[in-house]
Amino acid sequence: MAKMWMIRGEAGRLYDEFRDRGVAAISWSKLAPDAKPGMSKKQLTQLYLEREPHVKLGTAISGAAQVWRFINEIEVGDWIVTYSPANRTYLVGKVTGPYQHKSEWVTDDMPMIRPVQWQQNEVQRDTLSQSSKNTLGATLTVFLVPDLTMEELLLGAEGRTPSIPTNADEVEPELNPLAGLESLAIERIKDLVSELDWSEMQDLVAGLLRAMGYKTQVSPAGPDRGKDIIASPDGFGFENPRIIVEVKHRNGQMGTQQIRSFLGGRHKDDRGLYVSTGGFSKEAYYEAERASVPLTLWTLDNLVRALIEHYEQTDSETKRLVPLKKTYVPA
């Protein structure tokens, strides 16, 4: 029976590269030139320690095990899933060929690859059960996905909404139980924020901007001509910088048309902030870079990281929208 493997591409940075090039890839660039199919985990661990003598033994064992799985255990016909934290989507595909070493892709952090035929439909994280969300939150670069979570993802890739109640098997534990705790917490906070309705999301963005030192005007419900929030030092928009904010809280990426529409109503002295919890297409980022008005695009990932950074400065209304508490762990 085919298995499913999670392959994380540089914390999601290589998500589009995987899809565009028809591969799944891992880096470990110092291991890549000499790692070969058939090598044992012990041999790969020794190679790891030779290449990086200052690394901890536990790190070398964990890294070598993941490289070994990628090279030896993943089979043609198995499924691959990868994740975009920015867009909160999973891409699912089928392995179509054996392991390959691509030395010319080392500068792209993709020297070790498996050819993959990716499915057209992406799977929204919010459509998955909480158990599957927890399972897929593991921070290993390569790990085996439990069967019930695989079924949910395959349903989503077919364009059907997953609705499987699941008590999925636990993912293999990491050697350090605290490893990746921060990234796991960020994903759980994103799950919490994504459950807000549009009005609450607008209030959250406004509250965050106030925590960053601005005064805000929030547009009432109804036609807003691309202005959900106006943020400025004086609260009236008379003093610069005057930041015009558009908030889109829904599934699906924003494209060039939405960016152009937003920019069309801007004054030359305005600054723009476009918040889309569904993310943005690559073309939307290009459009923002070419804009005559300075424009920043925030995904849900950007929003949550900014919220964490400024949470202590947020007012009580904002904290009620997303209640968080600080936890200390060994550095």
C-alpha positions as CSV (number, residue, x, y, z in Angstrom):
1,M,0.0,0.0,0.0
2,A,1.3,3.5,-0.9
3,K,2.4,5.7,2.0
4,M,2.4,9.4,2.4
5,W,5.4,11.5,3.4
6,M,5.6,15.1,4.6
7,I,8.5,17.0,2.9
8,R,9.0,20.5,4.3
9,G,10.7,22.8,1.8
10,E,12.7,25.3,3.9
11,A,9.8,26.2,6.1
12,G,7.5,26.5,3.1
13,R,9.8,28.8,1.1
14,L,10.2,26.2,-1.6
15,Y,6.5,25.3,-1.9
16,D,6.0,27.0,-5.3
17,E,9.4,25.7,-6.5
18,F,8.3,22.2,-5.8
19,R,5.1,22.6,-7.8
20,D,6.8,24.5,-10.7
21,R,9.7,22.1,-11.1
22,G,7.7,18.9,-10.4
23,V,9.8,17.7,-7.5
24,A,10.1,17.4,-3.8
25,A,13.5,18.3,-2.4
26,I,15.6,18.5,0.8
27,S,18.8,20.4,1.3
28,W,21.5,19.0,3.7
29,S,23.9,20.4,1.1
30,K,27.0,19.1,2.9
31,L,25.6,15.5,2.8
32,A,24.1,15.7,-0.7
33,P,27.3,15.0,-2.8
34,D,28.1,11.8,-1.0
35,A,24.8,10.5,0.3
36,K,23.9,7.4,-1.8
37,P,21.0,4.9,-2.0
38,G,21.8,1.9,0.1
39,M,23.9,3.7,2.7
40,S,22.9,2.9,6.3
41,K,21.7,5.4,8.8
42,K,24.9,4.9,10.7
43,Q,27.0,5.7,7.7
44,L,25.0,8.8,7.0
45,T,25.3,9.9,10.7
46,Q,29.1,9.4,10.5
47,L,29.2,11.4,7.2
48,Y,27.1,14.2,8.9
49,L,29.6,14.4,11.8
50,E,32.5,14.5,9.5
51,R,31.0,17.3,7.5
52,E,29.8,19.2,10.6
53,P,32.0,18.2,13.5
54,H,30.5,20.8,15.9
55,V,27.0,19.5,15.6
56,K,25.4,17.6,18.4
57,L,25.1,13.8,18.1
58,G,21.3,13.9,18.5
59,T,21.0,16.4,15.7
60,A,23.2,14.3,13.4
61,I,21.3,11.1,14.1
62,S,17.9,12.9,13.4
63,G,19.1,14.6,10.3
64,A,20.7,11.4,8.9
65,A,17.6,9.4,9.6
66,Q,15.5,11.9,7.5
67,V,18.0,11.9,4.6
68,W,18.0,8.1,4.7
69,R,14.2,8.0,4.5
70,F,14.1,10.4,1.6
71,I,16.7,8.4,-0.4
72,N,15.8,4.9,0.6
73,E,12.4,4.5,2.1
74,I,10.2,6.7,-0.1
75,E,9.1,4.6,-3.1
76,V,7.8,5.3,-6.5
77,G,4.0,5.5,-6.2
78,D,4.1,6.9,-2.7
79,W,2.4,10.2,-1.9
80,I,4.2,13.4,-0.9
81,V,2.6,16.4,0.9
82,T,4.2,19.8,1.5
83,Y,3.0,22.8,3.3
84,S,2.8,26.6,2.7
85,P,2.6,28.4,6.1
86,A,2.0,31.7,4.2
87,N,-1.1,30.4,2.3
88,R,-2.1,27.7,4.9
89,T,-2.4,25.1,2.0
90,Y,-1.1,21.6,1.5
91,L,0.1,20.4,-1.9
92,V,-0.3,16.7,-2.6
93,G,1.5,14.7,-5.3
94,K,2.7,11.2,-6.3
95,V,6.4,10.2,-6.5
96,T,7.2,9.3,-10.1
97,G,10.9,8.4,-10.0
98,P,13.9,7.4,-7.9
99,Y,16.2,9.7,-5.8
100,Q,18.4,12.1,-7.8
101,H,21.2,14.4,-6.8
102,K,21.0,17.8,-8.5
103,S,24.3,19.6,-7.8
104,E,23.2,22.5,-9.9
105,W,20.3,23.2,-7.6
106,V,22.4,23.4,-4.4
107,T,22.2,27.2,-4.4
108,D,18.4,26.9,-4.4
109,D,18.6,24.6,-1.3
110,M,17.3,21.7,-3.5
111,P,20.2,19.3,-4.2
112,M,18.4,16.1,-3.2
113,I,15.2,15.5,-5.1
114,R,12.4,13.1,-5.9
115,P,10.3,13.7,-9.1
116,V,6.7,14.3,-8.2
117,Q,3.5,14.7,-10.1
118,W,1.5,17.3,-8.1
119,Q,-2.3,17.3,-7.9
120,Q,-4.0,20.4,-9.2
121,N,-6.1,21.1,-6.1
122,E,-4.5,22.4,-3.0
123,V,-5.9,21.4,0.4
124,Q,-6.9,24.2,2.8
125,R,-5.6,23.6,6.4
126,D,-8.9,24.8,7.8
127,T,-10.7,21.9,6.2
128,L,-8.8,19.3,8.1
129,S,-9.7,17.7,11.4
130,Q,-7.9,19.0,14.5
131,S,-6.1,15.7,14.9
132,S,-4.7,15.9,11.4
133,K,-3.6,19.6,12.0
134,N,-1.7,18.5,15.1
135,T,-0.1,15.5,13.2
136,L,1.0,17.7,10.3
137,G,2.4,20.3,12.7
138,A,5.5,18.1,13.4
139,T,8.6,20.0,12.6
140,L,10.7,17.2,11.0
141,T,11.7,17.8,7.4
142,V,10.7,14.3,6.4
143,F,8.2,12.1,8.2
144,L,5.6,9.5,7.6
145,V,1.9,10.7,7.6
146,P,-0.6,8.5,9.4
147,D,-3.1,6.7,7.2
148,L,-6.2,8.6,8.3
149,T,-4.6,12.0,7.8
150,M,-3.4,10.7,4.4
151,E,-7.1,9.9,3.6
152,E,-8.2,13.4,4.5
153,L,-5.5,15.0,2.3
154,L,-6.2,12.8,-0.6
155,L,-9.9,13.7,-0.4
156,G,-9.0,17.3,-0.3
157,A,-6.7,16.9,-3.3
158,E,-9.6,15.4,-5.2
159,G,-11.6,18.6,-4.6
160,R,-13.8,17.1,-1.9
161,T,-14.0,18.5,1.6
162,P,-12.5,16.1,4.1
163,S,-14.9,15.1,6.9
164,I,-13.2,12.1,8.5
165,P,-13.3,11.9,12.3
166,T,-9.9,10.7,13.1
167,N,-7.7,9.6,16.0
168,A,-4.6,9.5,14.0
169,D,-1.5,7.6,15.1
170,E,1.1,9.9,16.6
171,V,4.0,11.1,14.4
172,E,7.4,9.7,15.4
173,P,8.6,11.9,18.3
174,E,11.6,14.1,17.9
175,L,14.7,13.4,20.0
176,N,14.2,16.7,21.8
177,P,10.5,17.0,22.9
178,L,10.8,20.8,23.0
179,A,12.3,21.0,19.4
180,G,10.1,23.0,17.1
181,L,7.8,24.1,20.0
182,E,7.7,27.7,18.7
183,S,6.7,26.8,15.2
184,L,4.0,24.4,16.5
185,A,2.7,27.2,18.7
186,I,2.6,29.6,15.7
187,E,0.5,27.1,13.7
188,R,-1.9,26.7,16.5
189,I,-2.3,30.5,16.9
190,K,-3.0,30.7,13.2
191,D,-5.7,28.1,13.6
192,L,-7.2,30.2,16.3
193,V,-7.0,33.5,14.3
194,S,-8.5,31.8,11.2
195,E,-11.7,31.0,13.1
196,L,-12.4,34.8,13.6
197,D,-15.1,36.2,11.4
198,W,-14.4,39.1,9.0
199,S,-15.4,41.9,11.4
200,E,-13.2,40.4,14.2
201,M,-10.3,40.0,11.8
202,Q,-10.6,43.7,10.8
203,D,-10.6,44.6,14.5
204,L,-7.6,42.4,15.1
205,V,-5.6,44.1,12.4
206,A,-6.6,47.5,13.7
207,G,-5.7,46.5,17.3
208,L,-2.3,45.3,16.1
209,L,-1.6,48.6,14.3
210,R,-2.5,50.5,17.5
211,A,0.0,48.3,19.4
212,M,2.6,49.3,16.8
213,G,2.0,53.0,17.6
214,Y,-0.7,54.1,15.2
215,K,-4.2,55.5,15.7
216,T,-6.9,53.8,13.6
217,Q,-10.2,54.5,11.9
218,V,-12.1,51.3,11.1
219,S,-14.6,51.4,8.2
220,P,-18.2,50.4,9.0
221,A,-19.7,47.4,7.2
222,G,-20.6,48.0,3.6
223,P,-18.9,49.3,0.5
224,D,-15.5,50.7,1.6
225,R,-13.8,51.4,-1.8
226,G,-10.8,49.4,-0.7
227,K,-10.4,51.0,2.7
228,D,-11.1,48.8,5.7
229,I,-8.7,50.7,8.1
230,I,-6.9,54.0,8.0
231,A,-3.9,54.1,10.3
232,S,-1.9,57.3,11.0
233,P,0.0,59.0,13.8
234,D,-2.8,61.5,14.4
235,G,-5.8,59.2,13.9
236,F,-7.3,61.4,11.2
237,G,-5.0,60.5,8.3
238,F,-3.6,64.1,8.1
239,E,-0.1,63.2,9.2
240,N,2.2,60.9,7.3
241,P,2.6,58.0,7.1
242,R,-1.1,57.4,6.2
243,I,-1.5,53.7,5.9
244,I,-4.5,52.4,3.9
245,V,-5.4,48.8,4.9
246,E,-7.5,46.3,3.1
247,V,-8.5,43.1,4.9
248,K,-9.6,39.9,3.1
249,H,-10.4,37.0,5.3
250,R,-11.4,34.0,3.2
251,N,-10.0,31.0,1.4
252,G,-8.2,31.5,-1.8
253,Q,-5.2,33.6,-2.9
254,M,-5.5,37.2,-3.9
255,G,-4.2,37.8,-7.5
256,T,-3.1,40.7,-9.6
257,Q,-6.6,42.0,-10.2
258,Q,-7.3,42.5,-6.5
259,I,-4.0,44.3,-6.0
260,R,-4.5,46.6,-9.0
261,S,-8.0,47.4,-7.7
262,F,-6.6,48.3,-4.3
263,L,-3.8,50.5,-5.8
264,G,-6.2,52.3,-8.1
265,G,-7.7,54.3,-5.4
266,R,-4.5,55.3,-3.6
267,H,-3.0,58.8,-3.3
268,K,0.7,59.2,-4.2
269,D,1.6,59.8,-0.5
270,D,-0.4,56.9,0.8
271,R,1.2,53.7,2.1
272,G,-0.7,50.4,1.6
273,L,-1.1,47.3,3.7
274,Y,-3.1,44.4,2.1
275,V,-3.9,41.6,4.5
276,S,-5.1,38.3,3.0
277,T,-5.5,35.3,5.2
278,G,-5.8,33.1,2.0
279,G,-2.4,34.3,0.8
280,F,-1.3,35.8,-2.5
281,S,-0.3,34.4,-5.9
282,K,3.3,34.9,-7.1
283,E,1.9,37.4,-9.7
284,A,0.3,39.4,-6.9
285,Y,3.7,39.8,-5.2
286,Y,5.2,40.9,-8.5
287,E,2.4,43.5,-8.9
288,A,3.1,44.8,-5.4
289,E,6.8,45.2,-6.1
290,R,6.1,47.2,-9.2
291,A,3.5,49.5,-7.5
292,S,4.2,53.2,-7.5
293,V,2.7,53.4,-4.0
294,P,4.7,51.5,-1.3
295,L,2.6,48.3,-0.6
296,T,3.1,45.6,1.9
297,L,1.4,42.2,1.6
298,W,0.6,40.3,4.8
299,T,-0.5,36.7,4.9
300,L,-1.9,35.0,8.0
301,D,1.6,34.0,8.8
302,N,2.9,37.5,8.7
303,L,-0.1,38.8,10.7
304,V,0.4,36.2,13.5
305,R,4.1,36.7,13.8
306,A,3.6,40.5,14.1
307,L,0.8,39.9,16.6
308,I,3.2,37.7,18.7
309,E,5.9,40.4,18.5
310,H,3.6,43.2,19.7
311,Y,1.1,41.2,21.8
312,E,2.2,42.8,25.2
313,Q,1.4,46.2,23.7
314,T,-2.1,45.3,22.5
315,D,-5.2,46.6,24.3
316,S,-7.7,44.4,26.2
317,E,-10.2,44.3,23.2
318,T,-7.5,42.9,21.0
319,K,-6.3,40.4,23.6
320,R,-9.9,39.1,23.9
321,L,-10.0,38.3,20.2
322,V,-6.9,36.1,20.5
323,P,-6.2,35.2,24.1
324,L,-2.5,34.0,24.5
325,K,-0.2,33.4,27.4
326,K,3.6,33.4,27.6
327,T,5.5,30.2,28.3
328,Y,9.1,29.9,29.1
329,V,11.3,27.0,27.9
330,P,15.1,26.4,28.1
331,A,16.9,28.3,25.4
